[in-house]
């Protein structure tokens, strides 16, 4: 996506996240994901592009969520994280407790960004 626009016409996630002015909490407020599984997906994408991570761990995402002032933590983080995996947003890597955003996860993100 050399010009920052994906073939679907949506902005490339990396360009969107890199150009977004504000905190992760501001991004969540803007996109208003329907549940915590989607918030966890947003956190993984944020960490990938803002912190240059090739993969993320549950701990990485938990720490990012806890650092946000206006964002409440999921009551059952493990269940919601597993929901993000079961919905196909994240896939476990061979490295153990490491997860990467899937094509389905990026497709969800594209749809939210063009709303």
Short mmCIF file of the C-alpha atoms (twelve columns), coordinates in Angstrom:
data_MODEL
# 
_entry.id   MODEL 
# 
loop_
_atom_site.group_PDB 
_atom_site.id 
_atom_site.type_symbol 
_atom_site.label_atom_id 
_atom_site.label_alt_id 
_atom_site.label_comp_id 
_atom_site.label_asym_id 
_atom_site.label_seq_id 
_atom_site.Cartn_x 
_atom_site.Cartn_y 
_atom_site.Cartn_z 
_atom_site.pdbx_PDB_model_num 
ATOM 1   C CA . UNK A 1   0.000   0.000   0.000  1 
ATOM 2   C CA . UNK A 2   2.591   2.526   -1.071 1 
ATOM 3   C CA . UNK A 3   0.126   5.412   -1.200 1 
ATOM 4   C CA . UNK A 4   -1.474  4.554   2.155  1 
ATOM 5   C CA . UNK A 5   -4.680  3.302   0.570  1 
ATOM 6   C CA . UNK A 6   -5.495  -0.385  0.568  1 
ATOM 7   C CA . UNK A 7   -6.896  -2.042  -2.577 1 
ATOM 8   C CA . UNK A 8   -10.360 -1.871  -0.999 1 
ATOM 9   C CA . UNK A 9   -10.073 1.915   -0.857 1 
ATOM 10  C CA . UNK A 10  -9.688  1.927   2.929  1 
ATOM 11  C CA . UNK A 11  -6.690  3.565   4.513  1 
ATOM 12  C CA . UNK A 12  -3.803  1.244   5.309  1 
ATOM 13  C CA . UNK A 13  -3.898  0.415   9.052  1 
ATOM 14  C CA . UNK A 14  -0.274  1.439   9.530  1 
ATOM 15  C CA . UNK A 15  -0.867  4.827   7.931  1 
ATOM 16  C CA . UNK A 16  -4.066  5.352   9.933  1 
ATOM 17  C CA . UNK A 17  -2.479  4.445   13.283 1 
ATOM 18  C CA . UNK A 18  0.728   6.370   12.562 1 
ATOM 19  C CA . UNK A 19  -1.201  9.493   11.543 1 
ATOM 20  C CA . UNK A 20  -3.732  9.254   14.384 1 
ATOM 21  C CA . UNK A 21  -3.240  12.075  16.876 1 
ATOM 22  C CA . UNK A 22  -4.148  11.047  20.383 1 
ATOM 23  C CA . UNK A 23  -3.861  8.189   22.828 1 
ATOM 24  C CA . UNK A 24  -5.043  4.637   22.442 1 
ATOM 25  C CA . UNK A 25  -8.057  5.591   24.575 1 
ATOM 26  C CA . UNK A 26  -8.866  8.354   22.066 1 
ATOM 27  C CA . UNK A 27  -8.745  5.800   19.243 1 
ATOM 28  C CA . UNK A 28  -11.166 3.520   21.087 1 
ATOM 29  C CA . UNK A 29  -13.485 6.489   21.714 1 
ATOM 30  C CA . UNK A 30  -13.402 7.374   18.018 1 
ATOM 31  C CA . UNK A 31  -14.013 3.877   16.646 1 
ATOM 32  C CA . UNK A 32  -16.343 2.709   19.457 1 
ATOM 33  C CA . UNK A 33  -15.765 -1.035  19.108 1 
ATOM 34  C CA . UNK A 34  -18.797 -3.171  19.949 1 
ATOM 35  C CA . UNK A 35  -17.061 -5.256  22.613 1 
ATOM 36  C CA . UNK A 36  -13.866 -6.007  24.458 1 
ATOM 37  C CA . UNK A 37  -12.698 -8.549  21.862 1 
ATOM 38  C CA . UNK A 38  -12.631 -5.713  19.320 1 
ATOM 39  C CA . UNK A 39  -10.898 -3.401  21.833 1 
ATOM 40  C CA . UNK A 40  -8.255  -6.103  22.313 1 
ATOM 41  C CA . UNK A 41  -7.843  -6.284  18.528 1 
ATOM 42  C CA . UNK A 42  -7.389  -2.489  18.380 1 
ATOM 43  C CA . UNK A 43  -4.753  -2.761  21.121 1 
ATOM 44  C CA . UNK A 44  -2.827  -5.381  19.119 1 
ATOM 45  C CA . UNK A 45  -2.931  -3.219  15.981 1 
ATOM 46  C CA . UNK A 46  -1.883  -0.137  18.012 1 
ATOM 47  C CA . UNK A 47  1.095   -1.979  19.514 1 
ATOM 48  C CA . UNK A 48  2.097   -3.346  16.122 1 
ATOM 49  C CA . UNK A 49  2.231   0.046   14.440 1 
ATOM 50  C CA . UNK A 50  2.967   2.483   17.276 1 
ATOM 51  C CA . UNK A 51  5.560   0.332   19.011 1 
ATOM 52  C CA . UNK A 52  6.798   -1.666  16.029 1 
ATOM 53  C CA . UNK A 53  5.814   -5.050  17.408 1 
ATOM 54  C CA . UNK A 54  5.706   -8.050  15.089 1 
ATOM 55  C CA . UNK A 55  3.569   -9.827  17.655 1 
ATOM 56  C CA . UNK A 56  1.997   -9.045  21.033 1 
ATOM 57  C CA . UNK A 57  1.401   -10.915 24.272 1 
ATOM 58  C CA . UNK A 58  -1.607  -10.918 26.583 1 
ATOM 59  C CA . UNK A 59  0.524   -8.937  29.045 1 
ATOM 60  C CA . UNK A 60  1.333   -6.269  26.436 1 
ATOM 61  C CA . UNK A 61  -2.357  -5.714  25.744 1 
ATOM 62  C CA . UNK A 62  -3.343  -5.788  29.415 1 
ATOM 63  C CA . UNK A 63  -0.697  -3.128  30.208 1 
ATOM 64  C CA . UNK A 64  -1.860  -0.886  27.352 1 
ATOM 65  C CA . UNK A 65  -5.493  -1.086  28.491 1 
ATOM 66  C CA . UNK A 66  -4.574  -0.344  32.113 1 
ATOM 67  C CA . UNK A 67  -2.611  2.790   31.118 1 
ATOM 68  C CA . UNK A 68  -5.702  4.468   29.632 1 
ATOM 69  C CA . UNK A 69  -7.517  6.914   31.883 1 
ATOM 70  C CA . UNK A 70  -10.967 6.820   30.321 1 
ATOM 71  C CA . UNK A 71  -11.019 3.179   29.309 1 
ATOM 72  C CA . UNK A 72  -12.402 0.498   31.567 1 
ATOM 73  C CA . UNK A 73  -10.716 -2.880  31.734 1 
ATOM 74  C CA . UNK A 74  -12.662 -5.966  30.715 1 
ATOM 75  C CA . UNK A 75  -14.001 -7.778  33.788 1 
ATOM 76  C CA . UNK A 76  -12.864 -11.090 32.377 1 
ATOM 77  C CA . UNK A 77  -9.799  -10.270 30.292 1 
ATOM 78  C CA . UNK A 78  -8.920  -13.926 29.598 1 
ATOM 79  C CA . UNK A 79  -12.405 -14.678 28.229 1 
ATOM 80  C CA . UNK A 80  -12.415 -11.547 26.056 1 
ATOM 81  C CA . UNK A 81  -8.901  -12.215 24.783 1 
ATOM 82  C CA . UNK A 82  -9.967  -15.761 23.875 1 
ATOM 83  C CA . UNK A 83  -13.024 -14.300 22.102 1 
ATOM 84  C CA . UNK A 84  -10.688 -12.161 19.951 1 
ATOM 85  C CA . UNK A 85  -8.798  -15.334 19.010 1 
ATOM 86  C CA . UNK A 86  -11.989 -17.344 18.379 1 
ATOM 87  C CA . UNK A 87  -13.421 -14.587 16.143 1 
ATOM 88  C CA . UNK A 88  -10.290 -14.859 14.033 1 
ATOM 89  C CA . UNK A 89  -8.865  -11.417 14.884 1 
ATOM 90  C CA . UNK A 90  -5.653  -12.784 16.435 1 
ATOM 91  C CA . UNK A 91  -3.684  -15.966 15.894 1 
ATOM 92  C CA . UNK A 92  -1.223  -17.596 18.234 1 
ATOM 93  C CA . UNK A 93  2.372   -17.662 17.043 1 
ATOM 94  C CA . UNK A 94  4.855   -20.468 17.572 1 
ATOM 95  C CA . UNK A 95  6.768   -18.336 20.097 1 
ATOM 96  C CA . UNK A 96  4.339   -19.312 22.879 1 
ATOM 97  C CA . UNK A 97  2.365   -16.456 24.426 1 
ATOM 98  C CA . UNK A 98  2.651   -14.429 21.235 1 
ATOM 99  C CA . UNK A 99  -0.172  -13.348 18.949 1 
ATOM 100 C CA . UNK A 100 -0.356  -11.621 15.574 1 
ATOM 101 C CA . UNK A 101 -3.234  -9.752  13.955 1 
ATOM 102 C CA . UNK A 102 -4.891  -11.827 11.227 1 
ATOM 103 C CA . UNK A 103 -6.244  -10.792 7.842  1 
ATOM 104 C CA . UNK A 104 -9.755  -10.947 9.355  1 
ATOM 105 C CA . UNK A 105 -8.619  -8.622  12.141 1 
ATOM 106 C CA . UNK A 106 -7.290  -6.105  9.639  1 
ATOM 107 C CA . UNK A 107 -10.489 -6.393  7.582  1 
ATOM 108 C CA . UNK A 108 -12.549 -5.518  10.669 1 
ATOM 109 C CA . UNK A 109 -10.266 -2.530  11.257 1 
ATOM 110 C CA . UNK A 110 -10.649 -1.359  7.642  1 
ATOM 111 C CA . UNK A 111 -14.445 -1.511  7.941  1 
ATOM 112 C CA . UNK A 112 -14.388 0.537   11.162 1 
ATOM 113 C CA . UNK A 113 -12.074 3.173   9.680  1 
ATOM 114 C CA . UNK A 114 -14.289 3.855   6.663  1 
ATOM 115 C CA . UNK A 115 -17.476 4.346   8.680  1 
# 
